[in-house]
Amino acid sequence: MDDLLLGGFDARMLRCEGLKTEAASADERWLALCAPSLWTHFIVQLGGDVIDLTRRQFFPYSAFPYVQSFATCKTEWMNISTVD
């Protein structure tokens, strides 16, 4: 995050809480700890997209880095807030 800001990019850290799906393809260790609706995760928003460098901790077979639109991200999480 700091490197993006130093590079002149308009980036912000986001805190995502409460995955809205059952997460059937998630790592079983996370599923054993608690329901996906209780998960908290941090990502970076860069323009209209989000970049997730640690998504594989939850979903081992996801792309790296995982990039999706912010609009799609909002459909996956119950709450998304900016981290100051």
Buried (B, 14 or more C-beta within 10 A) or exposed (E): BEEBEEEEEEBBBBBBBBBEEEBEEBBEEBBEEEEBBEBEBEBBBBEEBBBBEEBBBBBEEBEEEBEBEBEEBBEBBEEBEEEE
